[in-house]
Amino acid sequence: MSYESLGHSKWDCKYHVVFVPKYRKKVLYGKIRRFLGPVFHELGERKRSKIVEGHMVSDHVHMLIQIPPKYPVSHVIGYMKGKSAIVVARQFSGRKRNFNGESFWARGY
């Protein structure tokens, strides 16, 4: 087991997170599924977090994410859900489905 380090501490904080699209609609398939993987990794790096493992099914996302203790889990996951919803809305807004940024993901994680 390898530990990360901050100024005065060593840590290994990993969280299993599951979140779903609004109304648990089956929208995570095909191009959207392939598109979201790298987006989640990039958003995690922006918050100095690392996705250790991840899996997307048509109606939910599983992630094992390593988050430094100086960042609240709720802020990192909220940031990832919010920014990914905006990116999906911009990229796939021409589709027949309604992808508006504020209601792509359901509340909670």
C-alpha positions in Angstrom: 0.0 0.0 0.0 1.5 3.3 -1.0 0.6 6.5 0.9 0.4 10.0 -0.5 1.8 12.8 1.6 0.9 16.4 2.4 3.0 18.8 4.5 2.7 17.0 7.8 0.7 13.8 7.1 0.6 10.7 5.0 -2.8 9.6 3.7 -4.6 7.0 1.6 -8.3 8.2 1.4 -10.3 6.3 -1.1 -14.0 6.5 -1.6 -16.5 4.4 -3.5 -18.9 6.8 -5.1 -22.0 5.9 -7.2 -24.2 8.5 -8.9 -27.0 8.4 -11.4 -28.6 10.5 -14.1 -31.8 12.4 -13.2 -34.7 10.0 -13.0 -32.2 7.2 -13.5 -32.6 7.5 -17.3 -30.5 5.1 -19.3 -28.4 7.8 -21.1 -24.8 6.6 -20.4 -24.2 4.6 -23.6 -22.3 4.9 -26.9 -20.6 8.2 -27.5 -21.6 9.8 -24.2 -20.1 6.9 -22.3 -16.8 7.1 -24.2 -16.8 10.8 -23.9 -17.3 11.0 -20.1 -14.5 8.7 -19.1 -11.6 11.1 -19.9 -13.8 14.0 -18.7 -14.0 12.5 -15.2 -10.3 11.8 -15.1 -9.5 15.4 -16.1 -11.9 16.9 -13.6 -10.4 14.7 -10.9 -6.9 15.9 -11.7 -8.1 19.5 -11.4 -9.0 18.8 -7.8 -5.8 16.8 -7.2 -7.8 13.6 -7.0 -7.3 10.4 -8.9 -9.8 7.9 -10.2 -8.4 4.5 -9.2 -11.2 2.5 -10.8 -14.3 3.4 -12.6 -17.2 1.8 -14.4 -20.2 3.2 -16.2 -23.4 1.4 -16.8 -26.3 2.8 -18.9 -28.0 4.3 -15.8 -25.2 4.9 -13.2 -21.5 5.5 -12.6 -19.3 3.7 -10.1 -16.0 5.3 -9.1 -13.2 4.5 -6.6 -11.7 7.9 -6.2 -8.7 9.0 -4.1 -9.2 12.4 -2.6 -6.7 14.3 -0.5 -8.0 15.0 3.1 -7.8 18.7 2.5 -10.7 18.6 0.1 -14.2 17.7 1.2 -15.6 14.7 -0.6 -18.8 16.5 -1.3 -17.0 19.4 -3.0 -15.0 17.2 -5.3 -18.0 15.0 -6.3 -20.2 18.1 -6.7 -17.5 19.7 -8.9 -17.2 16.6 -11.0 -21.0 16.2 -11.5 -21.6 19.9 -12.2 -18.7 20.4 -14.7 -19.4 17.0 -16.5 -23.1 18.0 -16.9 -22.0 21.3 -18.5 -19.6 19.5 -20.8 -22.2 16.9 -21.8 -24.8 19.7 -22.5 -22.3 21.6 -24.7 -21.2 18.5 -26.6 -24.5 16.7 -27.1 -27.1 19.5 -27.0 -28.1 18.8 -30.6 -29.4 15.4 -29.7 -33.0 14.6 -29.4 -32.7 14.1 -25.6 -32.7 17.2 -23.4 -29.2 17.6 -22.0 -29.3 20.8 -20.0 -26.4 21.3 -17.6 -28.3 21.8 -14.3 -30.4 18.6 -14.4 -28.3 15.9 -16.0 -27.3 14.2 -12.7 -29.7 13.3 -9.8 -29.0 14.8 -6.4 -26.7 12.9 -4.1 -23.9 10.4 -4.6 
